[in-house]
Amino acid sequence: MYGKRHAMRILVLASISLTISIGMHAQYVETFESGLTNGATSFQAPTGEVFNLTNDFRIYEFPTFGANSSDWFIDTGVLEGNDNDPPAQILLADPNKVFLLDSLYMWTSNDDGANLASGTITMTGTGPSGTQQAVYTVSPTSNSGAGWVLIDLVGSNLYEFPIQSLTFEYMVGSLNYMSMDNFSYRIAPVAAIADHGFSTPVTLAPNPVRDHCTVHFGETRSVQYQLVNSQGTTVLNAFVPNTQRLLLDLAPLAAGAYSLVLYSDRGEQTTLLLMKQ
C-alpha cells in the first residue's frame, strides 16, 4: 500500500468516585483532512478538546492512500522500522472529559507499511472507571485507499466505555505497522459525585456487571432509583423503603453504559456510572 511513501504516525470498572455524564452527545468523525500539518502529534475535536498522540503515532499525508481514498490519516511510520514499543496511544488532554469510541478504519502491514498483511490489533481503553479491551483481526483487502477495514465497536467491551487514553498493540512478528482513519467518537464530561453526594459512602459492586450488582449505602434509607441508558431513556425506576442496600437485576438489559441516579428520603442525590457487559 505504501511502498513509495514516507509515513506518518500516528482505554474493569472498579471506582465509583466519578460519574460520567454520557446522555445524548454529538458524534464526530475525525478524518484528519483539514487544519493539520504533516507529522503532527495532536488533533482537536470540533468542541476544542485536544487529543495527543504518543510514541510511534503521528498524522501523515499521503494522497489517496487514506481510508476511502482520502489523503490524511494516523500511522506508526512507513519504512521507519518502528516496533510499537511502548505501544502508541491516543490521549484526551482534558482530565474533566472522556470520549466514547464508536468506530474507526484500520490498515495493517508486516513489512513496515510497504504491503498489506492481516493481524490482530488489541485496543485498551482506560478512563475514570477502569480499563476495558477489544481485540480485532484486521485484514486489509488491497494496497490502496479502498482496502481499509471498518472496525465497528458496537457489541465490544469498549462500546459506550468512557475513555481518556486508548492504547493500540499488535504482536511483533505478525505485524510491524498500522494506520488508522475516520475516528468516530463522542465527547462526554466527567463530574465528581461529591457535588451531590450522600452523607455516607455509596458503593457499587461488581462493576462492570453481567447479571446482578449491589449498591450499599452504609445506613438505612428509603431510596428512589432510576437507571438511564446512554440514549437518555429510563430503563428501571423503583422506590425501595428502609434499606441499606439495593440489589439490581440487570441480566435482561443490553450491554453498555448506564447512569444510576439515586434519591434518598434525606434529600440526598447522587449518580453512579454502571457498565453492563
C-alpha beads as a LAMMPS data file, in Angstrom:
LAMMPS data file: protein, C-alpha beads

277 atoms
274 bonds

1 atom types
1 bond types

-500.0 500.0 xlo xhi
-500.0 500.0 ylo yhi
-500.0 500.0 zlo zhi

Masses

1 110.0

Atoms # bond

1 1 1 0.000 0.000 0.000
2 1 1 2.639 2.497 0.984
3 1 1 5.748 1.216 -0.776
4 1 1 6.766 4.672 -2.031
5 1 1 5.634 6.897 0.772
6 1 1 7.453 8.253 3.795
7 1 1 4.934 7.794 6.537
8 1 1 3.215 9.327 9.450
9 1 1 2.451 8.281 12.971
10 1 1 0.151 8.367 14.289
11 1 1 -8.710 2.833 27.054
12 1 1 -12.718 -3.212 34.749
13 1 1 -14.835 -0.731 36.295
14 1 1 -13.994 -0.623 39.977
15 1 1 -14.065 3.001 41.083
16 1 1 -17.330 4.853 41.573
17 1 1 -15.807 8.092 42.825
18 1 1 -16.599 9.636 39.433
19 1 1 -19.641 9.583 37.263
20 1 1 -19.660 10.041 33.508
21 1 1 -22.454 12.188 32.139
22 1 1 -22.961 10.372 28.838
23 1 1 -26.542 11.006 27.746
24 1 1 -27.022 12.333 24.229
25 1 1 -23.774 13.757 22.846
26 1 1 -22.869 14.754 19.321
27 1 1 -20.920 12.263 17.252
28 1 1 -17.799 13.474 15.467
29 1 1 -15.764 11.776 12.738
30 1 1 -12.135 12.878 12.584
31 1 1 -10.829 12.359 9.057
32 1 1 -7.595 14.383 9.588
33 1 1 -8.257 16.093 6.247
34 1 1 -8.020 19.748 7.288
35 1 1 -6.113 22.061 9.581
36 1 1 -3.259 19.636 10.352
37 1 1 0.409 19.513 9.449
38 1 1 2.369 16.502 8.246
39 1 1 3.927 14.758 11.249
40 1 1 1.612 16.418 13.800
41 1 1 1.156 14.584 17.094
42 1 1 -2.185 16.067 18.156
43 1 1 -5.614 16.903 16.765
44 1 1 -8.593 18.827 18.100
45 1 1 -12.292 17.997 18.472
46 1 1 -14.798 20.467 16.980
47 1 1 -15.612 21.492 20.574
48 1 1 -11.955 22.291 21.359
49 1 1 -10.767 19.184 23.241
50 1 1 -7.211 18.157 22.322
51 1 1 -6.155 14.567 21.582
52 1 1 -2.430 13.843 21.879
53 1 1 -0.625 11.033 20.019
54 1 1 2.225 9.206 21.769
55 1 1 5.218 7.051 20.830
56 1 1 5.114 5.987 17.136
57 1 1 1.774 7.639 16.296
58 1 1 1.686 10.742 14.113
59 1 1 -0.527 12.324 11.465
60 1 1 0.570 11.837 7.880
61 1 1 -0.443 12.999 4.404
62 1 1 -0.259 10.559 1.507
63 1 1 -2.776 11.394 -1.256
64 1 1 -5.479 8.779 -1.966
65 1 1 -3.982 6.211 0.442
66 1 1 -6.162 7.143 3.436
67 1 1 -9.428 5.344 4.176
68 1 1 -11.877 5.606 1.276
69 1 1 -9.044 7.087 -0.815
70 1 1 -8.625 10.171 1.373
71 1 1 -5.265 11.901 1.868
72 1 1 -4.588 12.114 5.633
73 1 1 -4.536 9.548 8.443
74 1 1 -2.612 8.369 11.531
75 1 1 0.089 5.686 11.339
76 1 1 3.155 4.263 13.068
77 1 1 5.665 5.332 10.421
78 1 1 6.135 3.800 6.973
79 1 1 9.545 2.233 6.290
80 1 1 10.868 3.538 9.609
81 1 1 11.427 0.216 11.373
82 1 1 9.225 1.076 14.348
83 1 1 8.277 -1.740 16.729
84 1 1 5.390 -0.004 18.563
85 1 1 7.211 -0.463 21.866
86 1 1 5.985 1.120 24.039
87 1 1 2.556 0.883 22.386
88 1 1 1.179 4.008 20.724
89 1 1 -1.725 5.832 22.378
90 1 1 -4.397 8.451 21.765
91 1 1 -4.768 10.596 24.892
92 1 1 -7.553 13.058 25.667
93 1 1 -5.782 16.010 27.284
94 1 1 -8.714 17.370 29.342
95 1 1 -8.967 15.354 32.621
96 1 1 -12.572 16.510 33.020
97 1 1 -13.697 14.861 29.763
98 1 1 -13.904 11.350 28.330
99 1 1 -14.599 10.099 24.820
100 1 1 -16.799 7.236 23.621
101 1 1 -15.403 5.462 20.570
102 1 1 -17.936 4.234 18.002
103 1 1 -15.827 3.109 15.040
104 1 1 -12.608 3.641 13.072
105 1 1 -10.842 2.341 9.976
106 1 1 -7.520 0.406 10.047
107 1 1 -4.888 -0.823 7.618
108 1 1 -2.017 -3.126 8.689
109 1 1 1.269 -4.446 7.313
110 1 1 4.099 -6.818 8.278
111 1 1 6.760 -5.229 6.082
112 1 1 6.800 -1.723 7.504
113 1 1 3.834 -0.406 5.503
114 1 1 5.009 -1.494 2.046
115 1 1 2.313 -4.158 1.580
116 1 1 -0.845 -5.273 3.361
117 1 1 -0.948 -8.060 5.952
118 1 1 -3.614 -9.460 8.265
119 1 1 -3.057 -9.371 12.010
120 1 1 -4.525 -8.802 15.448
121 1 1 -4.870 -5.358 16.995
122 1 1 -5.668 -5.014 20.711
123 1 1 -7.243 -1.730 21.788
124 1 1 -7.186 -0.926 25.512
125 1 1 -9.321 1.907 26.813
126 1 1 -8.612 3.460 30.206
127 1 1 -10.726 6.061 31.986
128 1 1 -12.037 7.143 35.382
129 1 1 -13.969 3.864 35.692
130 1 1 -11.098 1.473 34.948
131 1 1 -9.981 -0.435 31.858
132 1 1 -11.558 -2.437 29.048
133 1 1 -10.148 -4.158 25.960
134 1 1 -11.348 -5.080 22.489
135 1 1 -9.404 -7.343 20.115
136 1 1 -9.854 -7.283 16.334
137 1 1 -8.377 -9.169 13.399
138 1 1 -7.622 -6.618 10.695
139 1 1 -7.488 -7.949 7.131
140 1 1 -6.915 -5.228 4.508
141 1 1 -8.201 -6.035 1.044
142 1 1 -5.777 -4.041 -1.114
143 1 1 -2.668 -1.851 -1.099
144 1 1 -4.760 1.256 -1.700
145 1 1 -7.176 3.616 -0.028
146 1 1 -10.003 1.239 -0.912
147 1 1 -8.510 -1.575 1.165
148 1 1 -9.042 -0.251 4.678
149 1 1 -11.109 -2.221 7.217
150 1 1 -14.017 -0.728 9.182
151 1 1 -13.760 -1.526 12.916
152 1 1 -17.228 -1.136 14.450
153 1 1 -17.105 -1.193 18.249
154 1 1 -20.817 -1.934 18.768
155 1 1 -21.059 -5.074 20.910
156 1 1 -17.451 -4.910 22.120
157 1 1 -16.253 -4.202 25.675
158 1 1 -15.152 -0.743 24.532
159 1 1 -18.520 0.337 23.162
160 1 1 -20.031 3.073 25.381
161 1 1 -16.986 2.769 27.667
162 1 1 -15.708 6.184 28.853
163 1 1 -12.086 6.572 27.667
164 1 1 -9.295 9.031 28.449
165 1 1 -6.441 7.015 26.932
166 1 1 -6.663 4.478 24.104
167 1 1 -3.714 2.124 23.525
168 1 1 -3.058 0.149 20.310
169 1 1 -0.975 -3.040 20.425
170 1 1 -0.029 -5.718 17.914
171 1 1 2.209 -8.778 18.107
172 1 1 5.623 -8.013 16.652
173 1 1 6.411 -10.720 14.126
174 1 1 2.928 -10.823 12.657
175 1 1 2.581 -7.044 12.219
176 1 1 5.004 -4.141 12.384
177 1 1 2.859 -1.298 11.055
178 1 1 -0.673 0.034 11.487
179 1 1 -2.609 3.056 10.292
180 1 1 -5.938 4.489 11.432
181 1 1 -8.513 6.842 9.921
182 1 1 -12.107 8.109 10.224
183 1 1 -12.055 8.127 14.022
184 1 1 -15.747 8.273 15.064
185 1 1 -16.349 9.348 18.669
186 1 1 -18.385 11.379 21.164
187 1 1 -17.191 13.642 23.993
188 1 1 -18.739 13.494 27.484
189 1 1 -17.970 15.354 30.724
190 1 1 -16.778 13.799 33.974
191 1 1 -18.383 15.200 37.138
192 1 1 -17.471 14.489 40.758
193 1 1 -20.316 12.844 42.634
194 1 1 -19.222 14.721 45.743
195 1 1 -21.087 17.670 44.278
196 1 1 -24.356 15.886 45.094
197 1 1 -23.255 13.145 47.474
198 1 1 -24.853 11.073 50.156
199 1 1 -23.647 11.738 53.712
200 1 1 -22.237 8.197 53.877
201 1 1 -20.164 6.412 51.210
202 1 1 -22.125 4.747 48.412
203 1 1 -20.509 1.682 46.835
204 1 1 -21.500 -0.420 43.831
205 1 1 -20.139 -3.884 43.004
206 1 1 -19.395 -5.673 40.822
207 1 1 -18.819 -3.077 38.138
208 1 1 -18.787 -3.958 35.228
209 1 1 -21.773 -6.232 35.838
210 1 1 -23.092 -9.178 33.830
211 1 1 -26.278 -10.072 35.741
212 1 1 -26.623 -8.606 39.238
213 1 1 -24.963 -5.861 41.248
214 1 1 -25.452 -4.403 44.712
215 1 1 -25.439 -0.789 45.898
216 1 1 -24.554 -0.254 49.573
217 1 1 -25.495 2.958 51.417
218 1 1 -23.849 2.446 54.837
219 1 1 -27.001 3.496 56.696
220 1 1 -30.718 2.738 56.365
221 1 1 -32.557 4.944 53.887
222 1 1 -35.626 4.959 51.699
223 1 1 -34.344 5.276 48.147
224 1 1 -35.811 6.085 44.752
225 1 1 -33.577 4.964 41.876
226 1 1 -33.562 5.385 38.119
227 1 1 -31.324 3.573 35.658
228 1 1 -30.770 5.586 32.461
229 1 1 -29.095 4.269 29.321
230 1 1 -26.696 6.202 27.084
231 1 1 -29.573 7.398 24.889
232 1 1 -31.201 9.077 27.902
233 1 1 -34.012 6.507 28.290
234 1 1 -35.008 5.373 31.807
235 1 1 -34.961 1.564 31.769
236 1 1 -35.521 0.939 35.507
237 1 1 -37.395 3.093 38.022
238 1 1 -38.366 1.981 41.541
239 1 1 -38.755 3.011 45.190
240 1 1 -37.261 0.871 47.984
241 1 1 -38.150 1.798 51.612
242 1 1 -35.894 1.441 54.640
243 1 1 -32.878 -0.341 53.208
244 1 1 -29.094 -0.271 53.455
245 1 1 -28.628 -1.789 50.012
246 1 1 -30.146 -2.268 46.570
247 1 1 -29.897 -5.498 44.599
248 1 1 -30.251 -4.760 40.880
249 1 1 -31.085 -7.433 38.291
250 1 1 -29.577 -6.209 35.024
251 1 1 -29.489 -9.510 33.157
252 1 1 -32.219 -8.506 30.645
253 1 1 -30.508 -5.230 29.704
254 1 1 -28.292 -4.616 26.696
255 1 1 -24.558 -4.156 27.196
256 1 1 -23.357 -0.572 27.542
257 1 1 -23.021 2.373 29.877
258 1 1 -25.817 3.351 32.269
259 1 1 -26.264 6.136 34.812
260 1 1 -27.761 5.031 38.140
261 1 1 -29.495 8.034 39.711
262 1 1 -30.233 7.733 43.434
263 1 1 -32.533 9.914 45.578
264 1 1 -32.971 9.398 49.331
265 1 1 -35.636 10.434 51.814
266 1 1 -32.978 12.698 53.371
267 1 1 -32.894 14.909 50.295
268 1 1 -29.629 13.377 49.056
269 1 1 -28.917 12.710 45.391
270 1 1 -26.043 11.073 43.544
271 1 1 -25.323 9.445 40.188
272 1 1 -23.070 6.452 39.559
273 1 1 -21.741 5.118 36.262
274 1 1 -22.550 1.444 35.719
275 1 1 -21.205 -0.693 32.886
276 1 1 -23.275 -3.694 31.733
277 1 1 -21.359 -6.438 29.935

Bonds

1 1 1 2
2 1 2 3
3 1 3 4
4 1 4 5
5 1 5 6
6 1 6 7
7 1 7 8
8 1 8 9
9 1 9 10
10 1 12 13
11 1 13 14
12 1 14 15
13 1 15 16
14 1 16 17
15 1 17 18
16 1 18 19
17 1 19 20
18 1 20 21
19 1 21 22
20 1 22 23
21 1 23 24
22 1 24 25
23 1 25 26
24 1 26 27
25 1 27 28
26 1 28 29
27 1 29 30
28 1 30 31
29 1 31 32
30 1 32 33
31 1 33 34
32 1 34 35
33 1 35 36
34 1 36 37
35 1 37 38
36 1 38 39
37 1 39 40
38 1 40 41
39 1 41 42
40 1 42 43
41 1 43 44
42 1 44 45
43 1 45 46
44 1 46 47
45 1 47 48
46 1 48 49
47 1 49 50
48 1 50 51
49 1 51 52
50 1 52 53
51 1 53 54
52 1 54 55
53 1 55 56
54 1 56 57
55 1 57 58
56 1 58 59
57 1 59 60
58 1 60 61
59 1 61 62
60 1 62 63
61 1 63 64
62 1 64 65
63 1 65 66
64 1 66 67
65 1 67 68
66 1 68 69
67 1 69 70
68 1 70 71
69 1 71 72
70 1 72 73
71 1 73 74
72 1 74 75
73 1 75 76
74 1 76 77
75 1 77 78
76 1 78 79
77 1 79 80
78 1 80 81
79 1 81 82
80 1 82 83
81 1 83 84
82 1 84 85
83 1 85 86
84 1 86 87
85 1 87 88
86 1 88 89
87 1 89 90
88 1 90 91
89 1 91 92
90 1 92 93
91 1 93 94
92 1 94 95
93 1 95 96
94 1 96 97
95 1 97 98
96 1 98 99
97 1 99 100
98 1 100 101
99 1 101 102
100 1 102 103
101 1 103 104
102 1 104 105
103 1 105 106
104 1 106 107
105 1 107 108
106 1 108 109
107 1 109 110
108 1 110 111
109 1 111 112
110 1 112 113
111 1 113 114
112 1 114 115
113 1 115 116
114 1 116 117
115 1 117 118
116 1 118 119
117 1 119 120
118 1 120 121
119 1 121 122
120 1 122 123
121 1 123 124
122 1 124 125
123 1 125 126
124 1 126 127
125 1 127 128
126 1 128 129
127 1 129 130
128 1 130 131
129 1 131 132
130 1 132 133
131 1 133 134
132 1 134 135
133 1 135 136
134 1 136 137
135 1 137 138
136 1 138 139
137 1 139 140
138 1 140 141
139 1 141 142
140 1 142 143
141 1 143 144
142 1 144 145
143 1 145 146
144 1 146 147
145 1 147 148
146 1 148 149
147 1 149 150
148 1 150 151
149 1 151 152
150 1 152 153
151 1 153 154
152 1 154 155
153 1 155 156
154 1 156 157
155 1 157 158
156 1 158 159
157 1 159 160
158 1 160 161
159 1 161 162
160 1 162 163
161 1 163 164
162 1 164 165
163 1 165 166
164 1 166 167
165 1 167 168
166 1 168 169
167 1 169 170
168 1 170 171
169 1 171 172
170 1 172 173
171 1 173 174
172 1 174 175
173 1 175 176
174 1 176 177
175 1 177 178
176 1 178 179
177 1 179 180
178 1 180 181
179 1 181 182
180 1 182 183
181 1 183 184
182 1 184 185
183 1 185 186
184 1 186 187
185 1 187 188
186 1 188 189
187 1 189 190
188 1 190 191
189 1 191 192
190 1 192 193
191 1 193 194
192 1 194 195
193 1 195 196
194 1 196 197
195 1 197 198
196 1 198 199
197 1 199 200
198 1 200 201
199 1 201 202
200 1 202 203
201 1 203 204
202 1 204 205
203 1 205 206
204 1 206 207
205 1 207 208
206 1 208 209
207 1 209 210
208 1 210 211
209 1 211 212
210 1 212 213
211 1 213 214
212 1 214 215
213 1 215 216
214 1 216 217
215 1 217 218
216 1 218 219
217 1 219 220
218 1 220 221
219 1 221 222
220 1 222 223
221 1 223 224
222 1 224 225
223 1 225 226
224 1 226 227
225 1 227 228
226 1 228 229
227 1 229 230
228 1 230 231
229 1 231 232
230 1 232 233
231 1 233 234
232 1 234 235
233 1 235 236
234 1 236 237
235 1 237 238
236 1 238 239
237 1 239 240
238 1 240 241
239 1 241 242
240 1 242 243
241 1 243 244
242 1 244 245
243 1 245 246
244 1 246 247
245 1 247 248
246 1 248 249
247 1 249 250
248 1 250 251
249 1 251 252
250 1 252 253
251 1 253 254
252 1 254 255
253 1 255 256
254 1 256 257
255 1 257 258
256 1 258 259
257 1 259 260
258 1 260 261
259 1 261 262
260 1 262 263
261 1 263 264
262 1 264 265
263 1 265 266
264 1 266 267
265 1 267 268
266 1 268 269
267 1 269 270
268 1 270 271
269 1 271 272
270 1 272 273
271 1 273 274
272 1 274 275
273 1 275 276
274 1 276 277
